[in-house]
Amino acid sequence: MNALLEARQLHGAYGRTQVLRGLNFAIGDGAVTTFLGANGAGKTSTLRAICGMINTTGEITFDGKRIERLRPDQIARLGIAHVPEGRGTFSRLSVEENLNVGALQRRSKAPVAGEYELIYHYFPRLKERRKQQAGTLSGGEQQMLAISRALLMSPRLILMDEPSFGLAPLVVREIFQIMRVINSDRKVSLLLVEQNAALALELADQCYVLESGHIVASGPSATIKNDDALRRAYLGY
């Protein structure tokens, strides 16, 4: 599988505090990749480095183009959407208005009307609540809204930071099943940071395990899942 995004010797820092130390990884075009590890391992910082939100050195290429010196808005317009931890919805706007924000940043010139119907097909509860203020939605519904807003940008890659955080297990299962369908139907690549390692490994094709800003293991998710010693040492189950 061809790589859509690649990082080579990627270092990242907040001021003088180094958080990423020479990462090398690749995200397959149309694939699902997960970054796993304990809190503080550097997972969220890796997503922020890709988006241009922290200071970095090294190389990041997306679809063959160097992006490590671009601004976050320029990176987004290339087709990288970020669903941050905490969902990042505009709580005072309605569901529909939140979706309109995603559509304004749309990369594709194709008509957007059909995209709304597709979003509501994936997440019918959002259609029922499209006039409702986003801040009054349940946590699961807000996560669905954040994903939908990212999809309206017509991305080639979606970065998802802890999509299960604070959600009931049944809701998490539902969201992950929908993400599997979206990946299959739309060939959108996914990069998933997730504390629920077992669930992430079910969804992902490829896995990277981080510790203290280093990649300590990588490989097909099935291989990582079946390595009992690695799971106990780094993934906690």
N, C-alpha and C positions, 0 to 999 in steps of 0.2 A: 504494500500500500504506500502511495506517495505521501510525503510529509507536507502538511499544510503550513505548520508552524514549527520552527526549530530554534533552539537556544544553544549557544556555544559559549562555554566559560562565562556563564552569567553570574555576576556578583551584584548584590543589592544592599543598600544601606539606608537607614533613617539618620540623617546627619552623620555622626561619626560611629554610629552603632551598626556594625556589619551583621546582616541577617541572611544573606544568600552567599554561598561560597563555591563558585565555580561549577554551576549546574550545567549539565548537558542533557537535553531531552528533545523529543520530537512528538508532535501531535499529528496522527494520521488523518488524511483527508477523508471525511465521512466517518471517522472512528470516534469512540468514546474512550477517553483517558481519565484516570483518576490519580490524584496526588493524596497519599495517606501519610499519617504520622501523628505524633502526640501534639498537644498544644505547644506553640512556640517552635515548631519544627521548621517553619518557613513556608508553609503552604499558601496562606493568604498573601504573604509578601510576594510569592511567585506570580500570582494573578495580578497583583498591583504592578509588578515589574513589567509584565507583558503589556499592561494598559498605559504605561508611562507615568505611573503615579508615584514612583519612588526613584531615587538616584541609582543608576545602574552603570556597570561596565560590562564589556563582552558584546556578543552579537545576538540579535533576535531577528529572524526573517519570517515573513508571512507571505505565502504565495510567491516566494522567491524575491521579495523586496525587504530591504533592511528597514526596521521600524523603531529601533531602540532610541533614536533621537527625535522621534515625532511626539507631538503633544497628544494628550488623551483624546481630544476631539478628532484629531486627524486619524488616529488609530481606529476609533469607532467607525469613522466613515469608510475605512477600508473593508469593514465587515467583521469586526470583533465586538461582540456585545458582552457586557459584564453585568451579572446578577449578583450584587454584593450580599454579604452576610447582613441580615436585618432587612433584606428585601428592597429597601430604597424607594418605596412607593411614595407618591405625594399625597399625604394623608388627607389634606383638605380638598383635593380634587376628586371628582367622581371617577368611577372605574373607566368610563368612556373617555374622560379627559386625560387620564393617565395613559391610556392606549394611544390617544392622539399625539402625546409627547413622543412616544416611540416612532410613530409614523412620520413625524417631522424630521427624524434623523435617518429616514429610510434610504438605503443604498440603491435599491432597485428602482427603476423608473416605471415598473409595471403598475397597473391600477391597484389601488389599495383596498377598494371596497370588498373584493373577494377574500382578502386576507382577514378582514374582521370576521367574516362568517366562518372561516377556517379556525380562527382562534376560538370562537364560540362553540365550534364543533368539538375542539379538544377540551374546552373548559366551559361546559354549559352553564355552570353556576354563575360565571361572570356575565353571561347574557342576561340572566335573571336579575342581576344586581348592577347593571350597567349605569344606572342613574344614581347609585348609592355612593356616598362618600367613602373613599378607600380606607380611611382610618377606622371605619366602623366594621370592616370585614374581619372575619376570623383570620388567624395566622396562616392557615392553609390557603384560604382564598387570596390573601395578600401575596403569598408565594406564587400562586397561579397567575396573578396579575403581573408580578415582576417578570416571570418567564414570558408571558404574552407580550408585554411591552418590548422585551428584547427581540422576540420573533418578528415584530412589526418593523424592526430595523433591517429586515432581510439579511441577517448575518450569515457568514460562512462558519463562524466559530462562536460558541457561547461559553463564557467562563462562569461557572456556578460555584459560589462560596457558601458551603454549609446549608444546602437547601432543606435539610431535615431539621434544622435547629428549632427547638421549641414546639415541634409539631407532634401530634398523636401518631402512633405507629401506622394506623390504617390510612391516615391522610398521607403520610410519607410514602407508603406503598403505592397509593393512587398516583401521586405526582411522579414517582420514578417510572411507573408503567407508562404514563403519558409521554415522558421524556424518551423512553425507548421507541415509542411509536413515532414521535417527531423526528428522532434521529434516523429511523428507517425510511419514513415517508419523504422527508425533505433533505436528507443527506447532509444535515447540519452537524459539524463536528462539535463535540462537547468536551470540555475540560472541567472536571468535577473535583472540588475539594470537599471532603466529607469526613465527619467523625465516625459515622456508622460504617465501619470498614466492610463488614460482611455484605451490606446492601450495595455499597459502591462497587465491590468486586463482582457482584451479580450483573450489574449494568455495564461495567467497563470492559473494553477489549484489552487495554494496556494499563499497567500500574507502575507508578514510581513511589517509593517509600522514602520519606525525608526524615532526617534527624539533625537538629542544630544547623540548618542551612545547607546540609550536604545530602546528596542522593546516596542512600546506603544499599538499596536494592531496586531492581526494575525487571520487568518481564511481562509476559501475558498474564492477565488476571487469574486465569485458571492455575497457572504455576504458582503464583504468590499465594492464592487461596489454599493450595494443597501443601504449602511449606509450613508445617506446624511450628518449627523452631522460630522462623521469621515472624509468624503471626503472634506468637507469645511474646517475643522480644520487643516488637515495634507496634503491633496493632491491638494488643490488649484483649485478644479473645482466642 
